[in-house]
Amino acid sequence: MSGTREPCEPRGAIDFCLSCVLTSALLVAAVVASFAYLDIDFPALFSHEAATSIGRFAASFFPPDLAPGFLRKTAWGALQTFAVAVVGTLLAGVAGLLCALPASGRHGAGAARLARFVLNLLRSVPELVWATLMVLAAGLGPFAGVLALALHTTGVLGRLFAEAIENAPPQPEQSLVDAGCGAVVAFVYGTLPSVWPQSVAYGLYRLEMNIRMAAVLGFVGAGGLGQMLYYHLSIFQQAQAATVLIAMFVLVLVVDALSDRLRAWMER
Amino acid sequence: MGFELEGVGLIHDNGFRALGRISLRADRGERVAVIGPSGAGKTSLIRLLGTALRPSEGRLEILDANPWRLSAGALRRLRTRVGTIHQSPPIPPRQRVVTAIHAGRLGRWPAWKGLLSLLYPVDIAGAQATLARFDLADRLFERCDRLSGGQLQRVGIARVLYQQPDLILADEPVSALDPALADAALGELVEESVRRGASLFASLHAVDLALKWFPRIVGLRDGEVAFDLPADRVTEAMLHELYAAEGDTLPVQARDAATCAARARSSCN
């Protein structure tokens, strides 16, 4: 009896969870090594003069520049950022759907592999890198921002759409094909209704992210609020920069609220 | 001719033989019911006739054409003349009833008309008239996932009637309906077939409904035709033999109705 019980005797950490202990030890070692390597001077961050200079820097942003002329300019920039995000996301939605059809495997394994490769390529390059490339290719301005957002978002939405199409029940479309429908109409009547709400929700979610991204893209010359922010910060006009930051904040809040509403309405 | 099968067999990809070598023929305008225990191959037979499945062997002709020898365009035109009513209607849940009905005629409409109809339904009156035959005219703009199972099944039937096919195939078309509605829905199907001279081939679970509405009955068991007779020559003994594997009682609508009524009474007390 005692012989059969022996393997169950606890042997400390090894029985408890060897990999947990090893992982924790490795994590701690990595964190310690990172701090040592980066040589961060934490005491200086919390010193008195650091606190006063941080305070002075923060105070220099106030009050924000609320002159009517500058407000108009900021509103114009916000509109441009909004437009860049909307057009970029819309283009990506259309292109993503077109890529998702072959990527979902409806047109054979070869087409699926090729489409997936293209989508992965588009997705794996970040928006900022696309924006830098597009500024070189298409010149400074919002057009480069639109292209950059559209390229990256096509990769993201295309993959999500492809999964939604794959998971949609095949019977509705098949029954229409069996009744003599053309391929496009059969897809639109049979599969699209099952895919549509989810796809629009994905699109709105990406729009929210692209609003924030469009604001950043201005830093590499792609127009809108980001370009204003970069300009005023680089010539130390903190009051103007503060106005732009507030505009970004308001824009993000408004778009988030709108897309929340729209998604809730679609869920009904 | 409605359809003609000669030695048609069907073997699924996994090697399972769903249908033996079946020979069966129906004239234009003929009404045939196929009955048999579950797993007998009724659905496979209907899918073969609807050109959704390709036979593994034998010769098959639908509306005077061999569908699998036709060009893609000609096959499409043939398919617009064949309407299949599925047991669970293949309708996307979020689609509106009017759109689901219009989908029946998409094969005949040019693509632009079908797409335009998504923006604004092009034939509201036609869809409403078809729905009215099933007491559903007031559901025209309802979303299909808001309908009950029985209502959805009737929308599925209405959609195929709206298609106006020359060959109507029906796979247990009234399985989700209560006896009175099932009877009325089958009556509409038969009426359509008589009025337009369309062939009607339906698999039915309830033997008494088959005997009531169809002049010709095909008994199917284990993928083979057990009998193929005018309804008045089908005997009780034949039916019992057909359903031997499912016990002593025959599946009929009326008894279901009686037990349902009994159950309803007892729950009231």
Boltz contact constraints between the chains, C-beta under 6 A:
constraints:
  - contact:
      token1: [A, 171]
      token2: [B, 90]
      max_distance: 6.0
  - contact:
      token1: [A, 172]
      token2: [B, 90]
      max_distance: 6.0
  - contact:
      token1: [A, 172]
      token2: [B, 92]
      max_distance: 6.0
  - contact:
      token1: [A, 175]
      token2: [B, 90]
      max_distance: 6.0
  - contact:
      token1: [A, 178]
      token2: [B, 50]
      max_distance: 6.0
  - contact:
      token1: [A, 178]
      token2: [B, 52]
      max_distance: 6.0
  - contact:
      token1: [A, 179]
      token2: [B, 79]
      max_distance: 6.0
  - contact:
      token1: [A, 179]
      token2: [B, 107]
      max_distance: 6.0
  - contact:
      token1: [A, 180]
      token2: [B, 76]
      max_distance: 6.0
  - contact:
      token1: [A, 180]
      token2: [B, 79]
      max_distance: 6.0
  - contact:
      token1: [A, 180]
      token2: [B, 80]
      max_distance: 6.0
  - contact:
      token1: [A, 180]
      token2: [B, 107]
      max_distance: 6.0
  - contact:
      token1: [A, 181]
      token2: [B, 106]
      max_distance: 6.0
  - contact:
      token1: [A, 181]
      token2: [B, 107]
      max_distance: 6.0
  - contact:
      token1: [A, 182]
      token2: [B, 111]
      max_distance: 6.0
  - contact:
      token1: [A, 185]
      token2: [B, 106]
      max_distance: 6.0
  - contact:
      token1: [A, 185]
      token2: [B, 111]
      max_distance: 6.0
  - contact:
      token1: [A, 185]
      token2: [B, 114]
      max_distance: 6.0
  - contact:
      token1: [A, 189]
      token2: [B, 103]
      max_distance: 6.0
  - contact:
      token1: [A, 193]
      token2: [B, 92]
      max_distance: 6.0
  - contact:
      token1: [A, 193]
      token2: [B, 94]
      max_distance: 6.0
  - contact:
      token1: [A, 193]
      token2: [B, 95]
      max_distance: 6.0
  - contact:
      token1: [A, 194]
      token2: [B, 92]
      max_distance: 6.0
